[in-house]
Amino acid sequence: MSSRILLAAVAARGAAGLHAQSLVTSVPGISRPAAEAAKVSVAPSMRLDGRAPSRDVRLDAPASSERTSKLAALNRDGKTAGRPQFIGFGRELPSASRDVRLDSLGRSTVEGGARAARVDVGSGGAAAIRVALRLTGVPDGLVVRFAAAGATVAVDSVAATEIAATARRHGEYWSPVIEGERVVIELEAPAGAALAGAKLELVRVSHLVVGPRTSPQDAAKILSDIGDSGSCNIDAACVNAGLPSEFVKQRKAVGKLVFSVVSGGTARCTGTMLNDQIGSFTPYIFSANHCFESAYEASTLNVWWFFDATACGGSTPGSYVVQTGGAFLLARSQDWDWALLQLNTAPPLDATFSGWNSAALAAGNNVTILHHPSGDLKKWSQGTTFAAVPVTFGTASGGAGLFTRVVWSNGTTEGGSSGGALLFNNGSQYEVRGGLLGGDALCSNPTGSDYFSQLGAMLVKTREYLTPNSQVSGLVPVIEFYHAGLNHYFVTALASEIMLLDGGFVPGWERTGFRFLAYASAGSGRSPVCRYYLIPEVGNSHFYSASPSECALVAQQFGSAWVLETSTAYYTALPDVTTGACPTGTQAVYRYFRPSELNHRFTIEVTVANELKATPGWTPEGYGPGPLFPIMCVPVGT
């Protein structure tokens, strides 16, 4: 099947017809109605106990050198700007143990005549574990449950078809995080279901060196080679902040985020659930770009809600809830270090949706953060803002973003706090103003600074989600996708194409999270953008240009190899051909070409442009003297 993206004849490009003066710039928080929040979901029960036949797949405890080297590689130098804190590393399972035919497992008949089988997977000495797996050839109705050894209640129960679909899309499906060194995988098939040809493939495990209940003191000792952990953090349960009832609600909007990367490394950050303009209860999670850099990572997400101490100074968590099912990466910015995700499953009914405000905070404001430093029970820190500054955070020459500097007077942040929301008390409730990039603030460095992204920089690019009834008329988002099999990037402004790709109807394509805005129609100072398609016999790729002469040249020089799909994919301004400068109110788009793949990449991210510039095989194409060469100029947004 050709991987060509088909250009739809008609696309919904228009946005709600509002003028910039009336745009929504803040939204209050919201809770579900009390009757809804009081509902309690029943956890799924395991059908089999430890006496049932089981297929055991075990790895011996890793050598200390393996743990140290792998964690050090994942964490680099501990808590720095732009790094999540990794608490687990990947371990490959022996090839002889990876493939499990379901019809070869010992099965027990359970209630209703269904048949259940059990597979135990372990990694010696792990404080917690999760398993990457695939399912193929599964019958309808097969259910998979995950639990700790000896548990009678499953952490999660998932339809096998969902696991298979996720594995097809992302390469594998990750189990939830399970405490202890073993995870029990229970597979239940309906009575009479045919299991011939059905296979469970165990790909790898993530060996976590600290678990959900590891004490801060023990975690500090275990993680001493990758970071610091301090005792100056303040339990959220100790705080009776201004607006006490609103503070309690705000705590319920904050979760500990645990996710995995392709290698099997598992990391933790902090996230906050945001309300939208229409109060739809859509579970949008706001966090940091450096926590979620791919759709794969978002798909592995577990959220720990209400992971709070039961009492001030206590080490016992209350009735927390672990939400599984992963998330969808909607958008992110590497320059500004924000990420917006949408959870794939519904959060607990008692979880709340935070309010937010897009206005930048001036120096001298009192602010707070609710966060999970080192994955600990929820903590609270309070400090003062300073003027926003640029931050160079480990990628080429840094980005174009500005970050609010904060110095803490109470508490601090640590690895695991990344993405935690900068909160401002507006007199009636708390509102999110940004998210934690990082910094050098620690218990051992109480005068150090932390740096926060600005929510306003995200809002202008994500109004379709957060303010669906308040958007700038005439602008359209341009979404970037990536196909790992082709090693190709692709951008599109067509809503119909975005829907097809997001839905997996054209397999292999996933959002990178990067996006920019463009004009939907012609206007003063705007140039139409042509879109060409390179036929599969030559390269199977796409090309865009806002230069009428360049568009014409493609047809003249390359003939039938490049097919003109449209002369008006969207509209942009053009930079000054001599200086490369973009008009006021616009920002540069950079175009890079990779001849080996005959593929172009378009980005507004300065960090990404710098990385491409430093990567052999990518060639910049644009105007001006450099060092970066704009090719188009697109609206910044409002």
SULVENMO-V461774 format. One record per residue. RES is the residue in one small letter. NEAR is the number of other C-alpha atoms within 10 Angstrom. Layout:
# SULVENMO-V461774
res = (RES | RES)
near = (NEAR | NEAR)
This chain:
# SULVENMO-V461774
res = (m | s | s | r | i | l | l | a | a | v | a | a | r | g | a | a | g | l | h | a | q | s | l | v | t | s | v | p | g | i | s | r | p | a | a | e | a | a | k | v | s | v | a | p | s | m | r | l | d | g | r | a | p | s | r | d | v | r | l | d | a | p | a | s | s | e | r | t | s | k | l | a | a | l | n | r | d | g | k | t | a | g | r | p | q | f | i | g | f | g | r | e | l | p | s | a | s | r | d | v | r | l | d | s | l | g | r | s | t | v | e | g | g | a | r | a | a | r | v | d | v | g | s | g | g | a | a | a | i | r | v | a | l | r | l | t | g | v | p | d | g | l | v | v | r | f | a | a | a | g | a | t | v | a | v | d | s | v | a | a | t | e | i | a | a | t | a | r | r | h | g | e | y | w | s | p | v | i | e | g | e | r | v | v | i | e | l | e | a | p | a | g | a | a | l | a | g | a | k | l | e | l | v | r | v | s | h | l | v | v | g | p | r | t | s | p | q | d | a | a | k | i | l | s | d | i | g | d | s | g | s | c | n | i | d | a | a | c | v | n | a | g | l | p | s | e | f | v | k | q | r | k | a | v | g | k | l | v | f | s | v | v | s | g | g | t | a | r | c | t | g | t | m | l | n | d | q | i | g | s | f | t | p | y | i | f | s | a | n | h | c | f | e | s | a | y | e | a | s | t | l | n | v | w | w | f | f | d | a | t | a | c | g | g | s | t | p | g | s | y | v | v | q | t | g | g | a | f | l | l | a | r | s | q | d | w | d | w | a | l | l | q | l | n | t | a | p | p | l | d | a | t | f | s | g | w | n | s | a | a | l | a | a | g | n | n | v | t | i | l | h | h | p | s | g | d | l | k | k | w | s | q | g | t | t | f | a | a | v | p | v | t | f | g | t | a | s | g | g | a | g | l | f | t | r | v | v | w | s | n | g | t | t | e | g | g | s | s | g | g | a | l | l | f | n | n | g | s | q | y | e | v | r | g | g | l | l | g | g | d | a | l | c | s | n | p | t | g | s | d | y | f | s | q | l | g | a | m | l | v | k | t | r | e | y | l | t | p | n | s | q | v | s | g | l | v | p | v | i | e | f | y | h | a | g | l | n | h | y | f | v | t | a | l | a | s | e | i | m | l | l | d | g | g | f | v | p | g | w | e | r | t | g | f | r | f | l | a | y | a | s | a | g | s | g | r | s | p | v | c | r | y | y | l | i | p | e | v | g | n | s | h | f | y | s | a | s | p | s | e | c | a | l | v | a | q | q | f | g | s | a | w | v | l | e | t | s | t | a | y | y | t | a | l | p | d | v | t | t | g | a | c | p | t | g | t | q | a | v | y | r | y | f | r | p | s | e | l | n | h | r | f | t | i | e | v | t | v | a | n | e | l | k | a | t | p | g | w | t | p | e | g | y | g | p | g | p | l | f | p | i | m | c | v | p | v | g | t)
near = (5 | 8 | 14 | 14 | 18 | 12 | 16 | 11 | 8 | 9 | 12 | 11 | 18 | 16 | 19 | 14 | 12 | 14 | 11 | 13 | 8 | 10 | 15 | 19 | 18 | 20 | 21 | 19 | 24 | 20 | 20 | 15 | 10 | 10 | 8 | 11 | 14 | 11 | 11 | 10 | 8 | 7 | 11 | 14 | 15 | 23 | 21 | 22 | 14 | 12 | 6 | 13 | 16 | 19 | 17 | 13 | 17 | 16 | 16 | 9 | 15 | 15 | 8 | 9 | 9 | 13 | 17 | 18 | 14 | 18 | 24 | 18 | 12 | 23 | 22 | 16 | 12 | 21 | 25 | 22 | 21 | 22 | 25 | 29 | 30 | 30 | 28 | 29 | 27 | 24 | 20 | 15 | 19 | 14 | 10 | 8 | 14 | 16 | 16 | 17 | 16 | 22 | 14 | 13 | 16 | 15 | 20 | 16 | 16 | 15 | 9 | 8 | 12 | 16 | 20 | 26 | 24 | 27 | 19 | 18 | 23 | 25 | 25 | 15 | 17 | 20 | 20 | 26 | 31 | 29 | 27 | 23 | 21 | 21 | 25 | 18 | 16 | 21 | 17 | 13 | 14 | 19 | 20 | 23 | 24 | 28 | 25 | 21 | 19 | 13 | 16 | 15 | 17 | 20 | 22 | 21 | 21 | 16 | 15 | 24 | 19 | 15 | 22 | 20 | 17 | 21 | 18 | 17 | 18 | 18 | 16 | 25 | 26 | 27 | 28 | 27 | 27 | 24 | 20 | 22 | 24 | 26 | 27 | 25 | 24 | 21 | 26 | 26 | 25 | 18 | 15 | 9 | 15 | 15 | 16 | 13 | 12 | 16 | 18 | 19 | 17 | 23 | 22 | 22 | 27 | 27 | 29 | 29 | 22 | 24 | 20 | 18 | 16 | 17 | 16 | 19 | 11 | 12 | 20 | 19 | 13 | 16 | 21 | 13 | 16 | 22 | 20 | 18 | 24 | 17 | 13 | 15 | 21 | 20 | 25 | 25 | 19 | 15 | 15 | 11 | 14 | 13 | 14 | 12 | 11 | 16 | 18 | 16 | 20 | 26 | 25 | 22 | 25 | 31 | 29 | 28 | 27 | 27 | 26 | 27 | 21 | 15 | 14 | 23 | 22 | 29 | 26 | 28 | 32 | 32 | 32 | 30 | 30 | 28 | 27 | 27 | 20 | 13 | 17 | 10 | 17 | 20 | 22 | 25 | 27 | 27 | 29 | 33 | 27 | 22 | 28 | 29 | 20 | 21 | 22 | 26 | 22 | 25 | 27 | 26 | 28 | 25 | 26 | 22 | 23 | 23 | 26 | 26 | 22 | 17 | 14 | 13 | 12 | 13 | 17 | 14 | 17 | 13 | 11 | 13 | 16 | 19 | 22 | 26 | 25 | 26 | 24 | 25 | 26 | 22 | 26 | 27 | 26 | 24 | 23 | 26 | 30 | 27 | 26 | 27 | 24 | 20 | 24 | 18 | 13 | 14 | 19 | 18 | 17 | 20 | 24 | 26 | 27 | 30 | 24 | 27 | 23 | 20 | 14 | 17 | 21 | 11 | 14 | 12 | 14 | 16 | 20 | 25 | 26 | 28 | 34 | 31 | 27 | 27 | 31 | 25 | 28 | 26 | 26 | 23 | 22 | 19 | 20 | 15 | 23 | 18 | 14 | 20 | 13 | 16 | 23 | 16 | 19 | 13 | 15 | 16 | 15 | 19 | 23 | 15 | 21 | 19 | 23 | 27 | 23 | 29 | 21 | 23 | 13 | 15 | 22 | 32 | 32 | 28 | 28 | 27 | 32 | 35 | 34 | 31 | 31 | 29 | 24 | 20 | 18 | 10 | 8 | 10 | 21 | 25 | 23 | 29 | 24 | 33 | 32 | 32 | 30 | 29 | 23 | 20 | 22 | 24 | 19 | 14 | 10 | 16 | 15 | 15 | 21 | 24 | 27 | 30 | 30 | 28 | 22 | 19 | 22 | 23 | 20 | 21 | 23 | 22 | 23 | 18 | 19 | 27 | 21 | 15 | 18 | 20 | 27 | 22 | 16 | 16 | 21 | 26 | 22 | 19 | 22 | 23 | 21 | 20 | 16 | 12 | 9 | 14 | 9 | 19 | 20 | 22 | 23 | 20 | 23 | 21 | 19 | 18 | 20 | 19 | 11 | 15 | 18 | 17 | 12 | 14 | 11 | 17 | 16 | 18 | 26 | 26 | 24 | 22 | 24 | 25 | 25 | 27 | 25 | 26 | 25 | 22 | 18 | 14 | 12 | 6 | 10 | 18 | 22 | 24 | 23 | 22 | 22 | 22 | 21 | 20 | 16 | 12 | 7 | 10 | 15 | 20 | 22 | 24 | 23 | 23 | 24 | 25 | 18 | 13 | 9 | 13 | 20 | 13 | 12 | 18 | 15 | 11 | 10 | 11 | 10 | 12 | 18 | 22 | 17 | 18 | 15 | 16 | 17 | 15 | 22 | 28 | 27 | 26 | 26 | 26 | 25 | 16 | 15 | 9 | 13 | 21 | 19 | 20 | 16 | 9 | 11 | 20 | 22 | 26 | 25 | 24 | 24 | 21 | 18 | 16 | 11 | 9 | 14 | 15 | 21 | 22 | 23 | 23 | 20 | 25 | 24 | 22 | 24 | 22 | 24 | 18 | 16 | 20 | 17 | 12 | 10 | 9 | 13 | 19 | 16 | 21 | 14 | 19 | 20 | 16 | 12 | 11 | 9 | 20 | 23 | 28 | 27 | 30 | 29 | 24 | 20 | 17 | 21 | 17)
